[in-house]
Amino acid sequence: MPELKFDITRVRQDFPTLNQSINACPLVYLDSGATTQKPQCVIDTTAKFYTDENANVHRGRHTLSENATIQYENVRAQTATYFGVNSSEIVWTKGATEAINLVANGLRKQVTANDTIIITPIEHHANLVPWQVLAQQTGAKLAAMPLNKDGTFDTELCLKFIKKQKPAIVAISHASNALGNITDLPTIIECAKSLGAIVVVDGAQSAMHLKPNLKILDCDFYVFSAHKMIGPTGVGGLYGRYELLNALTPYQTGGEMIQTVTLYESVYRDAPAKFESGTPNIAGITAFGAALSYLSQFRHAEIFEHEQAVFNYAHSRLAKIDGIYLYSSVKNNIGTLCFNYKDEHPFDVATLLDGYGVAVRAGHHCTQPLMAHLGINGSVRASFAFYNNYSDVDKFIDALQACIAILD
Ligand SMILES: Cc1ncc(COP(=O)(O)O)c(C=O)c1O
């Protein structure tokens, strides 16, 4: 295994949750696909906000409120820089799920019964159900992209399918949350956009691992969750190409998103304000700024290289165990291992692993269509982040061998 260049010891010290024992064993946290751990600076920023800085944004004239507003807008600018877009193109939401709902609902006046919405079998339910609802409301047709037996896309087949369907919308993940496989988005986006489709990318899993420049990726919408980027829960966002974003119909209305209100009608503000009604998660957004600052101390390539080295090692060790069915590809993967052991229930494997301090996810991972496609009800999922190291892999494999000895 290649030597790690990253100062992983120091990084792990920054994440207090990692430095504890679970069931009398050192914690091996392999559930970052569900939510990442938080560095001390994110925890401290949250506490500092409520201790010293708490005030509402955009509505006060006093110092605390003005400072809170400045911080809140600064984090929007920081987020825009992270993704290579403009501040006015970032809308705060409570997560990727809300952001997809915002887009799907926001398009309801533009979509008609003559339209086709392409979805894919790898999608998280968050990127399926809102499109199903939109299709039901508008009469639009849903069409599922073809998928290889192993859960990977054949890009050529996808392009053929897109050309045949002439979709109005393509909703697709940048990386599968269950398998970790990375989608060949540039080719798919180019094809879909050449036919006039709006491309909505679920970036919940890719935002931290791949740090995409969204102007280069050239998608129209992209959603992310802060809690999968070492930030707090309850914060996420939507990037939208400005003209398309501003053309969405708000799906939540109320205070702060309006220009003027009379008793019987209102005039809305422009994006992003018109999608941010009510009091936002100010502390969370402020702490997300700390998460982005933390990430910015590394070159992204450095993080990715480290993650890939640890993931490749884990993949090769897991693949050698008799009776393991490994569904994740090793190539083009953000660092997720989706597997089963013989016909053992994934809950049993995950519960036994927990007994050795190893935290993995088990179940359908909110991807029931993908599980059906793979011919399984669920799987165990070990998902990695840059704070994992080779020792985590060794402990995980040792624990798995011990579980197997119990199960056999
Ligand atoms: C690919 C993908 N999309 C959407 C979501 C939903 O994200 P959130 O629960 O943060 O809204 C998840 C969460 O696991 C995900 O992995």
PDBQT file of the ligand as one rigid body, heavy atoms in Angstrom, charges set to zero:
ROOT
HETATM    1  C1  LIG A 501     -27.180  10.615  -2.974  1.00  0.00    +0.000 C 
HETATM    2  C2  LIG A 501     -28.004  11.231  -1.887  1.00  0.00    +0.000 A 
HETATM    3  N1  LIG A 501     -28.958  12.092  -2.218  1.00  0.00    +0.000 NA
HETATM    4  C3  LIG A 501     -29.712  12.700  -1.288  1.00  0.00    +0.000 A 
HETATM    5  C4  LIG A 501     -29.538  12.431   0.037  1.00  0.00    +0.000 A 
HETATM    6  C5  LIG A 501     -30.374  13.128   1.047  1.00  0.00    +0.000 C 
HETATM    7  O1  LIG A 501     -29.585  13.991   1.794  1.00  0.00    +0.000 OA
HETATM    8  P1  LIG A 501     -30.150  14.697   3.096  1.00  0.00    +0.000 P 
HETATM    9  O2  LIG A 501     -30.717  13.598   3.956  1.00  0.00    +0.000 OA
HETATM   10  O3  LIG A 501     -28.976  15.340   3.706  1.00  0.00    +0.000 OA
HETATM   11  O4  LIG A 501     -31.194  15.644   2.653  1.00  0.00    +0.000 OA
HETATM   12  C6  LIG A 501     -28.572  11.507   0.438  1.00  0.00    +0.000 A 
HETATM   13  C7  LIG A 501     -28.402  11.149   1.854  1.00  0.00    +0.000 C 
HETATM   14  O5  LIG A 501     -27.859  10.115   2.195  1.00  0.00    +0.000 OA
HETATM   15  C8  LIG A 501     -27.765  10.905  -0.557  1.00  0.00    +0.000 A 
HETATM   16  O6  LIG A 501     -26.802  10.034  -0.231  1.00  0.00    +0.000 OA
ENDROOT
TORSDOF 0
